[in-house]
Amino acid sequence: MKIAFLGPHASFTQLATAQLFPNDELLPQASILDCFNAVENGDVAKAVVPLENSIEGTVSMTLDYLYKTPSIKIEAEAVMPIAHHLMIHPENSIENIERIYSHPQALAQSFHFLDTHYKNIPKQDFSSTAAAAKYVSENKDIKIAAVANQYAANLYGLKIINRNIQDFEQNHTRFIIISKLQNKYENETLQTLGEKSGMLVTLPEDHPGGLHQVLSVFAWRKMNLSKIESRTLKTGLGNYFFFINVEGSWNDILHGNALKELESINADVDFLGNYKEFLLES
Ligand SMILES: O=C(O)C(=O)C[C@]1(C(=O)O)C=C[C@@H](O)C=C1
């Protein structure tokens, strides 16, 4: 089976994808949009993209494309510990470094460390941590460093200057497996952390108590929400959709007609699936 992931080789997303699909053909993509397009066009069966980080929060691009592509559903979530390291070309010295490159999520997760120790060195966004590491390995003359993982340092022959530079010890990223198949991904070799449902809810118009009505559907059924995120609809200031995770199995969700009640208050619901959450190794 072909599986797309946010590449290039040695990205954190690849480390997650390799654990989820050890026997499949993994195809690196240049962006989260390319991962969604590869699934939407049928070039691959599934893709793995980041959804949320425990320090930096939701990856908004992933939410936006889930909203824009209703045919794409979620098959599973996987949580992986994230350790960032600062690395340079082995022929360079950290004293000469003039710029630090990485994925914006990685720079944000290490912001205080970089601000404390490398305050005057400009930080620059790159498409992924691994692409930044690769760029450093190919450009020893332009005195740059990258924030990336150990695997990228090994693959691109870089020297690690500072280890574990993330601002909080507990740094985890949650990835999702997306597909059009609406399957539930199973893996008996990985630890299961729980089960949940995901949905995107849009209210017909902004009115007093609208979100309260949506939340009460779950509250009086004693269903626990594990995530709620509002995201702009891009139709004007103040217009949002909501990504909601409800803990529990599919039967719990159907129990008491929660989805029917949401429809009865004219909420538009794109049900993303009932799926498991797995724990990965770093
Ligand atoms: O740049 C990478 O290596 C990625 O896989 C992307 C990504 C992200 O978008 O959150 C994945 C995990 C880490 O949180 C940092 C970056």
The ligand as a MOL file (V3000), in Angstrom:
LIG
                    3D

  0  0  0     0  0            999 V3000
M  V30 BEGIN CTAB
M  V30 COUNTS 16 16 0 0 0
M  V30 BEGIN ATOM
M  V30 1 O 9.2060 19.2140 10.2470 0
M  V30 2 C 8.9920 18.0460 10.5880 0
M  V30 3 O 9.8930 17.2430 10.8240 0
M  V30 4 C 7.5970 17.5880 10.6870 0
M  V30 5 O 7.3420 16.4220 10.5630 0
M  V30 6 C 6.5160 18.6110 10.9900 0
M  V30 7 C 6.2850 18.8320 12.4760 0
M  V30 8 C 4.9500 19.6680 12.6740 0
M  V30 9 O 4.4100 20.1930 11.7260 0
M  V30 10 O 4.5120 19.7640 13.8270 0
M  V30 11 C 6.1000 17.5530 13.1720 0
M  V30 12 C 6.4760 17.3690 14.4660 0
M  V30 13 C 7.1050 18.4390 15.2660 0
M  V30 14 O 6.0610 19.0020 16.0450 0
M  V30 15 C 7.6810 19.5110 14.4130 0
M  V30 16 C 7.3660 19.6240 13.0830 0
M  V30 END ATOM
M  V30 BEGIN BOND
M  V30 1 2 1 2
M  V30 2 1 2 3
M  V30 3 1 2 4
M  V30 4 2 4 5
M  V30 5 1 4 6
M  V30 6 1 6 7
M  V30 7 1 7 8
M  V30 8 1 7 11
M  V30 9 1 7 16
M  V30 10 2 8 9
M  V30 11 1 8 10
M  V30 12 2 11 12
M  V30 13 1 12 13
M  V30 14 1 13 14
M  V30 15 1 13 15
M  V30 16 2 15 16
M  V30 END BOND
M  V30 END CTAB
M  END
